Amino acid sequence: MTSPPARQWWVIYREPNPAQMDIVAVEALPEDDTAHDKRCAELETSGQLAYVIAAPDQDAAAETAGRIWAEELITNPARHAAAEAYLAANQRPN
């Protein structure tokens, strides 16, 4: 017996700083090209980003997106350096 394919979700997020990701929403992918293009334009205008994640539900999609974002932060030297610089510049003295 095979399981049905996982549904695709948009995990919409913003990066308030180089070391932080805030998930704004998890939405089902738009059904048609026109709705897809419109939503892409809305995200771009608002400065938000999105991952397309195949997952059984919204919670699993959000968790997967968070792991992907963290992995990219660690493995991408430029992103990692930007996050380190941000954190160093914003450390509070003891």
N, CA, C and O atoms as CSV, one atom per row, in Angstrom:
chain,resi,resn,atom,element,x,y,z
A,1,MET,N,N,0.843,-1.177,0.000
A,1,MET,CA,C,0.000,0.000,0.000
A,1,MET,C,C,0.889,1.242,0.000
A,1,MET,O,O,1.831,1.333,0.787
A,2,THR,N,N,0.600,2.166,-0.854
A,2,THR,CA,C,1.401,3.393,-0.927
A,2,THR,C,C,0.641,4.549,-0.309
A,2,THR,O,O,-0.589,4.582,-0.317
A,3,SER,N,N,1.387,5.488,0.222
A,3,SER,CA,C,0.748,6.675,0.788
A,3,SER,C,C,0.533,7.708,-0.306
A,3,SER,O,O,1.272,7.755,-1.289
A,4,PRO,N,N,-0.491,8.536,-0.119
A,4,PRO,CA,C,-0.715,9.596,-1.107
A,4,PRO,C,C,0.451,10.584,-1.069
A,4,PRO,O,O,1.103,10.740,-0.037
A,5,PRO,N,N,0.710,11.247,-2.188
A,5,PRO,CA,C,1.811,12.221,-2.191
A,5,PRO,C,C,1.543,13.340,-1.190
A,5,PRO,O,O,0.398,13.730,-0.962
A,6,ALA,N,N,2.610,13.841,-0.607
A,6,ALA,CA,C,2.480,14.941,0.357
A,6,ALA,C,C,2.002,16.194,-0.364
A,6,ALA,O,O,2.357,16.443,-1.516
A,7,ARG,N,N,1.208,16.959,0.323
A,7,ARG,CA,C,0.708,18.223,-0.214
A,7,ARG,C,C,1.850,19.236,-0.250
A,7,ARG,O,O,2.772,19.159,0.561
A,8,GLN,N,N,1.793,20.172,-1.175
A,8,GLN,CA,C,2.816,21.210,-1.243
A,8,GLN,C,C,2.318,22.473,-0.551
A,8,GLN,O,O,1.176,22.900,-0.722
A,9,TRP,N,N,3.216,23.051,0.235
A,9,TRP,CA,C,2.907,24.256,1.023
A,9,TRP,C,C,3.924,25.337,0.726
A,9,TRP,O,O,5.087,25.062,0.430
A,10,TRP,N,N,3.463,26.568,0.812
A,10,TRP,CA,C,4.365,27.713,0.834
A,10,TRP,C,C,4.566,28.072,2.292
A,10,TRP,O,O,3.612,28.379,3.007
A,11,VAL,N,N,5.812,28.032,2.723
A,11,VAL,CA,C,6.149,28.517,4.060
A,11,VAL,C,C,6.702,29.917,3.845
A,11,VAL,O,O,7.818,30.092,3.357
A,12,ILE,N,N,5.911,30.900,4.211
A,12,ILE,CA,C,6.254,32.306,3.975
A,12,ILE,C,C,6.962,32.837,5.213
A,12,ILE,O,O,6.502,32.663,6.342
A,13,TYR,N,N,8.098,33.493,4.969
A,13,TYR,CA,C,8.888,33.972,6.097
A,13,TYR,C,C,9.538,35.309,5.773
A,13,TYR,O,O,9.569,35.755,4.626
A,14,ARG,N,N,10.050,35.922,6.817
A,14,ARG,CA,C,10.836,37.151,6.651
A,14,ARG,C,C,12.100,36.989,7.473
A,14,ARG,O,O,12.159,36.176,8.395
A,15,GLU,N,N,13.086,37.755,7.134
A,15,GLU,CA,C,14.353,37.763,7.861
A,15,GLU,C,C,14.567,39.161,8.432
A,15,GLU,O,O,15.091,40.034,7.739
A,16,PRO,N,N,14.167,39.391,9.692
A,16,PRO,CA,C,14.330,40.720,10.274
A,16,PRO,C,C,15.802,41.111,10.448
A,16,PRO,O,O,16.130,42.293,10.546
A,17,ASN,N,N,16.668,40.119,10.486
A,17,ASN,CA,C,18.116,40.350,10.525
A,17,ASN,C,C,18.781,39.095,9.971
A,17,ASN,O,O,18.108,38.079,9.792
A,18,PRO,N,N,20.086,39.138,9.693
A,18,PRO,CA,C,20.746,37.996,9.065
A,18,PRO,C,C,20.776,36.717,9.912
A,18,PRO,O,O,21.081,35.644,9.392
A,19,ALA,N,N,20.466,36.820,11.189
A,19,ALA,CA,C,20.533,35.655,12.069
A,19,ALA,C,C,19.157,35.170,12.514
A,19,ALA,O,O,19.057,34.353,13.429
A,20,GLN,N,N,18.096,35.663,11.877
A,20,GLN,CA,C,16.754,35.322,12.356
A,20,GLN,C,C,15.790,35.105,11.201
A,20,GLN,O,O,15.813,35.817,10.197
A,21,MET,N,N,14.950,34.108,11.373
A,21,MET,CA,C,13.873,33.815,10.426
A,21,MET,C,C,12.568,33.787,11.199
A,21,MET,O,O,12.464,33.101,12.216
A,22,ASP,N,N,11.576,34.521,10.729
A,22,ASP,CA,C,10.244,34.505,11.331
A,22,ASP,C,C,9.259,33.964,10.301
A,22,ASP,O,O,9.086,34.545,9.230
A,23,ILE,N,N,8.619,32.854,10.629
A,23,ILE,CA,C,7.600,32.320,9.734
A,23,ILE,C,C,6.338,33.157,9.895
A,23,ILE,O,O,5.828,33.338,11.000
A,24,VAL,N,N,5.853,33.657,8.785
A,24,VAL,CA,C,4.684,34.533,8.761
A,24,VAL,C,C,3.409,33.728,8.530
A,24,VAL,O,O,2.378,33.999,9.145
A,25,ALA,N,N,3.482,32.739,7.643
A,25,ALA,CA,C,2.300,31.942,7.311
A,25,ALA,C,C,2.728,30.668,6.597
A,25,ALA,O,O,3.825,30.574,6.049
A,26,VAL,N,N,1.842,29.708,6.621
A,26,VAL,CA,C,1.999,28.493,5.822
A,26,VAL,C,C,0.708,28.342,5.032
A,26,VAL,O,O,-0.377,28.227,5.603
A,27,GLU,N,N,0.841,28.345,3.710
A,27,GLU,CA,C,-0.328,28.331,2.830
A,27,GLU,C,C,-0.212,27.206,1.811
A,27,GLU,O,O,0.889,26.823,1.417
A,28,ALA,N,N,-1.337,26.689,1.397
A,28,ALA,CA,C,-1.349,25.751,0.277
A,28,ALA,C,C,-0.921,26.501,-0.986
A,28,ALA,O,O,-1.238,27.678,-1.156
A,29,LEU,N,N,-0.211,25.819,-1.855
A,29,LEU,CA,C,0.196,26.435,-3.113
A,29,LEU,C,C,-1.038,26.868,-3.901
A,29,LEU,O,O,-2.042,26.156,-3.903
A,30,PRO,N,N,-0.984,28.015,-4.566
A,30,PRO,CA,C,-2.110,28.438,-5.403
A,30,PRO,C,C,-2.408,27.389,-6.475
A,30,PRO,O,O,-1.509,26.708,-6.968
A,31,GLU,N,N,-3.662,27.278,-6.816
A,31,GLU,CA,C,-4.119,26.236,-7.749
A,31,GLU,C,C,-3.753,26.500,-9.209
A,31,GLU,O,O,-3.505,25.554,-9.957
A,32,ASP,N,N,-3.713,27.759,-9.624
A,32,ASP,CA,C,-3.455,28.026,-11.039
A,32,ASP,C,C,-2.326,29.034,-11.198
A,32,ASP,O,O,-1.909,29.682,-10.238
A,33,ASP,N,N,-1.845,29.151,-12.422
A,33,ASP,CA,C,-0.695,30.018,-12.706
A,33,ASP,C,C,-0.969,31.484,-12.391
A,33,ASP,O,O,-0.089,32.180,-11.883
A,34,THR,N,N,-2.163,31.957,-12.682
A,34,THR,CA,C,-2.500,33.359,-12.423
A,34,THR,C,C,-2.450,33.660,-10.928
A,34,THR,O,O,-1.879,34.670,-10.515
A,35,ALA,N,N,-3.043,32.792,-10.121
A,35,ALA,CA,C,-3.020,32.982,-8.662
A,35,ALA,C,C,-1.596,32.866,-8.132
A,35,ALA,O,O,-1.205,33.586,-7.212
A,36,HIS,N,N,-0.831,31.962,-8.712
A,36,HIS,CA,C,0.566,31.782,-8.304
A,36,HIS,C,C,1.365,33.053,-8.580
A,36,HIS,O,O,2.081,33.540,-7.704
A,37,ASP,N,N,1.248,33.583,-9.778
A,37,ASP,CA,C,1.977,34.798,-10.152
A,37,ASP,C,C,1.566,35.981,-9.280
A,37,ASP,O,O,2.408,36.778,-8.866
A,38,LYS,N,N,0.270,36.091,-9.003
A,38,LYS,CA,C,-0.217,37.186,-8.167
A,38,LYS,C,C,0.370,37.078,-6.759
A,38,LYS,O,O,0.819,38.072,-6.189
A,39,ARG,N,N,0.362,35.872,-6.208
A,39,ARG,CA,C,0.891,35.695,-4.842
A,39,ARG,C,C,2.389,35.951,-4.809
A,39,ARG,O,O,2.884,36.539,-3.847
A,40,CYS,N,N,3.121,35.531,-5.824
A,40,CYS,CA,C,4.562,35.809,-5.901
A,40,CYS,C,C,4.826,37.315,-5.888
A,40,CYS,O,O,5.730,37.790,-5.200
A,41,ALA,N,N,4.032,38.055,-6.649
A,41,ALA,CA,C,4.178,39.510,-6.700
A,41,ALA,C,C,3.890,40.131,-5.333
A,41,ALA,O,O,4.586,41.054,-4.910
A,42,GLU,N,N,2.868,39.629,-4.646
A,42,GLU,CA,C,2.539,40.141,-3.306
A,42,GLU,C,C,3.684,39.887,-2.327
A,42,GLU,O,O,4.034,40.760,-1.533
A,43,LEU,N,N,4.255,38.704,-2.388
A,43,LEU,CA,C,5.373,38.379,-1.496
A,43,LEU,C,C,6.579,39.273,-1.777
A,43,LEU,O,O,7.215,39.786,-0.857
A,44,GLU,N,N,6.880,39.449,-3.049
A,44,GLU,CA,C,8.016,40.288,-3.420
A,44,GLU,C,C,7.812,41.724,-2.947
A,44,GLU,O,O,8.732,42.331,-2.399
A,45,THR,N,N,6.616,42.270,-3.152
A,45,THR,CA,C,6.298,43.637,-2.736
A,45,THR,C,C,6.439,43.799,-1.223
A,45,THR,O,O,6.907,44.831,-0.740
A,46,SER,N,N,6.031,42.774,-0.486
A,46,SER,CA,C,6.072,42.865,0.982
A,46,SER,C,C,7.445,42.531,1.566
A,46,SER,O,O,7.648,42.648,2.774
A,47,GLY,N,N,8.390,42.116,0.714
A,47,GLY,CA,C,9.725,41.774,1.209
A,47,GLY,C,C,9.776,40.424,1.904
A,47,GLY,O,O,10.710,40.142,2.655
A,48,GLN,N,N,8.779,39.594,1.655
A,48,GLN,CA,C,8.764,38.264,2.264
A,48,GLN,C,C,9.305,37.233,1.286
A,48,GLN,O,O,9.322,37.443,0.073
A,49,LEU,N,N,9.740,36.131,1.840
A,49,LEU,CA,C,10.298,35.035,1.061
A,49,LEU,C,C,9.448,33.800,1.309
A,49,LEU,O,O,8.611,33.793,2.212
A,50,ALA,N,N,9.655,32.753,0.514
A,50,ALA,CA,C,8.888,31.528,0.727
A,50,ALA,C,C,9.687,30.317,0.276
A,50,ALA,O,O,10.432,30.358,-0.703
A,51,TYR,N,N,9.506,29.249,1.017
A,51,TYR,CA,C,9.981,27.929,0.607
A,51,TYR,C,C,8.761,27.147,0.146
A,51,TYR,O,O,7.678,27.299,0.712
A,52,VAL,N,N,8.921,26.321,-0.866
A,52,VAL,CA,C,7.886,25.372,-1.250
A,52,VAL,C,C,8.303,24.041,-0.643
A,52,VAL,O,O,9.363,23.502,-0.958
A,53,ILE,N,N,7.452,23.524,0.231
A,53,ILE,CA,C,7.764,22.319,0.991
A,53,ILE,C,C,6.662,21.280,0.771
A,53,ILE,O,O,5.476,21.593,0.876
A,54,ALA,N,N,7.058,20.060,0.470
A,54,ALA,CA,C,6.108,18.950,0.408
A,54,ALA,C,C,6.059,18.327,1.799
A,54,ALA,O,O,7.073,17.852,2.312
A,55,ALA,N,N,4.888,18.333,2.397
A,55,ALA,CA,C,4.733,17.814,3.758
A,55,ALA,C,C,3.278,17.405,3.972
A,55,ALA,O,O,2.386,17.859,3.254
A,56,PRO,N,N,3.044,16.544,4.964
A,56,PRO,CA,C,1.669,16.103,5.212
A,56,PRO,C,C,0.759,17.186,5.785
A,56,PRO,O,O,-0.456,17.138,5.598
A,57,ASP,N,N,1.352,18.177,6.495
A,57,ASP,CA,C,0.524,19.236,7.074
A,57,ASP,C,C,1.346,20.509,7.247
A,57,ASP,O,O,2.552,20.524,7.000
A,58,GLN,N,N,0.672,21.578,7.674
A,58,GLN,CA,C,1.317,22.885,7.808
A,58,GLN,C,C,2.427,22.878,8.851
A,58,GLN,O,O,3.476,23.485,8.634
A,59,ASP,N,N,2.219,22.208,9.969
A,59,ASP,CA,C,3.240,22.175,11.017
A,59,ASP,C,C,4.516,21.504,10.538
A,59,ASP,O,O,5.615,21.995,10.793
A,60,ALA,N,N,4.371,20.390,9.848
A,60,ALA,CA,C,5.545,19.689,9.327
A,60,ALA,C,C,6.255,20.539,8.281
A,60,ALA,O,O,7.485,20.549,8.219
A,61,ALA,N,N,5.490,21.252,7.460
A,61,ALA,CA,C,6.094,22.125,6.450
A,61,ALA,C,C,6.897,23.242,7.112
A,61,ALA,O,O,8.009,23.545,6.681
A,62,ALA,N,N,6.342,23.852,8.151
A,62,ALA,CA,C,7.040,24.936,8.855
A,62,ALA,C,C,8.319,24.416,9.510
A,62,ALA,O,O,9.358,25.075,9.455
A,63,GLU,N,N,8.247,23.249,10.122
A,63,GLU,CA,C,9.427,22.663,10.767
A,63,GLU,C,C,10.521,22.372,9.743
A,63,GLU,O,O,11.697,22.641,9.990
A,64,THR,N,N,10.135,21.828,8.606
A,64,THR,CA,C,11.106,21.529,7.548
A,64,THR,C,C,11.742,22.808,7.025
A,64,THR,O,O,12.955,22.857,6.822
A,65,ALA,N,N,10.942,23.838,6.805
A,65,ALA,CA,C,11.480,25.112,6.315
A,65,ALA,C,C,12.474,25.708,7.308
A,65,ALA,O,O,13.509,26.239,6.905
A,66,GLY,N,N,12.171,25.624,8.586
A,66,GLY,CA,C,13.096,26.128,9.602
A,66,GLY,C,C,14.427,25.405,9.571
A,66,GLY,O,O,15.482,26.023,9.705
A,67,ARG,N,N,14.375,24.097,9.396
A,67,ARG,CA,C,15.624,23.313,9.315
A,67,ARG,C,C,16.413,23.673,8.062
A,67,ARG,O,O,17.636,23.802,8.116
A,68,ILE,N,N,15.724,23.837,6.936
A,68,ILE,CA,C,16.399,24.204,5.690
A,68,ILE,C,C,17.066,25.568,5.839
A,68,ILE,O,O,18.217,25.746,5.441
A,69,TRP,N,N,16.341,26.532,6.415
A,69,TRP,CA,C,16.893,27.877,6.597
A,69,TRP,C,C,18.143,27.819,7.474
A,69,TRP,O,O,19.157,28.436,7.150
A,70,ALA,N,N,18.074,27.085,8.573
A,70,ALA,CA,C,19.223,26.981,9.479
A,70,ALA,C,C,20.402,26.302,8.793
A,70,ALA,O,O,21.548,26.708,8.982
A,71,GLU,N,N,20.131,25.279,8.005
A,71,GLU,CA,C,21.215,24.593,7.290
A,71,GLU,C,C,21.879,25.522,6.287
A,71,GLU,O,O,23.103,25.529,6.156
A,72,GLU,N,N,21.068,26.311,5.573
A,72,GLU,CA,C,21.632,27.273,4.620
A,72,GLU,C,C,22.472,28.330,5.336
A,72,GLU,O,O,23.509,28.757,4.829
A,73,LEU,N,N,22.019,28.741,6.506
A,73,LEU,CA,C,22.769,29.732,7.284
A,73,LEU,C,C,24.146,29.196,7.656
A,73,LEU,O,O,25.138,29.924,7.602
A,74,ILE,N,N,24.203,27.944,8.026
A,74,ILE,CA,C,25.466,27.341,8.461
A,74,ILE,C,C,26.383,27.019,7.285
A,74,ILE,O,O,27.597,27.201,7.381
A,75,THR,N,N,25.815,26.544,6.180
A,75,THR,CA,C,26.654,26.070,5.074
A,75,THR,C,C,27.025,27.142,4.056
A,75,THR,O,O,27.959,26.943,3.279
A,76,ASN,N,N,26.328,28.261,4.040
A,76,ASN,CA,C,26.635,29.333,3.090
A,76,ASN,C,C,27.578,30.314,3.776
A,76,ASN,O,O,27.167,31.018,4.698
A,77,PRO,N,N,28.845,30.371,3.340
A,77,PRO,CA,C,29.821,31.222,4.033
A,77,PRO,C,C,29.418,32.693,4.129
A,77,PRO,O,O,29.646,33.323,5.161
A,78,ALA,N,N,28.832,33.243,3.089
A,78,ALA,CA,C,28.441,34.662,3.112
A,78,ALA,C,C,27.318,34.904,4.118
A,78,ALA,O,O,27.361,35.869,4.881
A,79,ARG,N,N,26.316,34.030,4.118
A,79,ARG,CA,C,25.209,34.172,5.079
A,79,ARG,C,C,25.698,33.976,6.502
A,79,ARG,O,O,25.304,34.701,7.415
A,80,HIS,N,N,26.560,32.988,6.676
A,80,HIS,CA,C,27.082,32.715,8.009
A,80,HIS,C,C,27.884,33.918,8.530
A,80,HIS,O,O,27.735,34.321,9.684
A,81,ALA,N,N,28.724,34.476,7.672
A,81,ALA,CA,C,29.528,35.640,8.065
A,81,ALA,C,C,28.631,36.836,8.395
A,81,ALA,O,O,28.895,37.557,9.357
A,82,ALA,N,N,27.584,37.052,7.614
A,82,ALA,CA,C,26.669,38.167,7.881
A,82,ALA,C,C,25.968,37.979,9.224
A,82,ALA,O,O,25.808,38.938,9.980
A,83,ALA,N,N,25.550,36.752,9.525
A,83,ALA,CA,C,24.895,36.481,10.807
A,83,ALA,C,C,25.868,36.674,11.965
A,83,ALA,O,O,25.515,37.274,12.980
A,84,GLU,N,N,27.081,36.172,11.819
A,84,GLU,CA,C,28.097,36.339,12.867
A,84,GLU,C,C,28.391,37.819,13.111
A,84,GLU,O,O,28.485,38.254,14.259
A,85,ALA,N,N,28.536,38.586,12.043
A,85,ALA,CA,C,28.808,40.024,12.177
A,85,ALA,C,C,27.647,40.726,12.863
A,85,ALA,O,O,27.857,41.576,13.729
A,86,TYR,N,N,26.432,40.378,12.484
A,86,TYR,CA,C,25.250,40.979,13.115
A,86,TYR,C,C,25.226,40.668,14.608
A,86,TYR,O,O,25.029,41.560,15.433
A,87,LEU,N,N,25.427,39.410,14.944
A,87,LEU,CA,C,25.394,39.012,16.359
A,87,LEU,C,C,26.502,39.688,17.159
A,87,LEU,O,O,26.272,40.120,18.288
A,88,ALA,N,N,27.690,39.784,16.592
A,88,ALA,CA,C,28.807,40.442,17.289
A,88,ALA,C,C,28.516,41.919,17.515
A,88,ALA,O,O,28.825,42.461,18.576
A,89,ALA,N,N,27.927,42.565,16.526
A,89,ALA,CA,C,27.644,43.995,16.634
A,89,ALA,C,C,26.491,44.278,17.590
A,89,ALA,O,O,26.367,45.393,18.098
A,90,ASN,N,N,25.648,43.281,17.839
A,90,ASN,CA,C,24.475,43.497,18.667
A,90,ASN,C,C,24.547,42.768,20.024
A,90,ASN,O,O,23.537,42.598,20.706
A,91,GLN,N,N,25.740,42.353,20.387
A,91,GLN,CA,C,25.914,41.726,21.707
A,91,GLN,C,C,25.789,42.774,22.784
A,91,GLN,O,O,26.301,43.887,22.661
A,92,ARG,N,N,25.098,42.396,23.847
A,92,ARG,CA,C,24.980,43.316,24.988
A,92,ARG,C,C,26.153,43.081,25.944
A,92,ARG,O,O,26.521,41.937,26.210
A,93,PRO,N,N,26.729,44.152,26.450
A,93,PRO,CA,C,27.819,43.969,27.417
A,93,PRO,C,C,27.295,43.356,28.706
A,93,PRO,O,O,26.141,43.560,29.083
A,94,ASN,N,N,28.165,42.597,29.381
A,94,ASN,CA,C,27.757,41.947,30.645
A,94,ASN,C,C,27.605,42.942,31.760
A,94,ASN,O,O,27.269,42.566,32.883
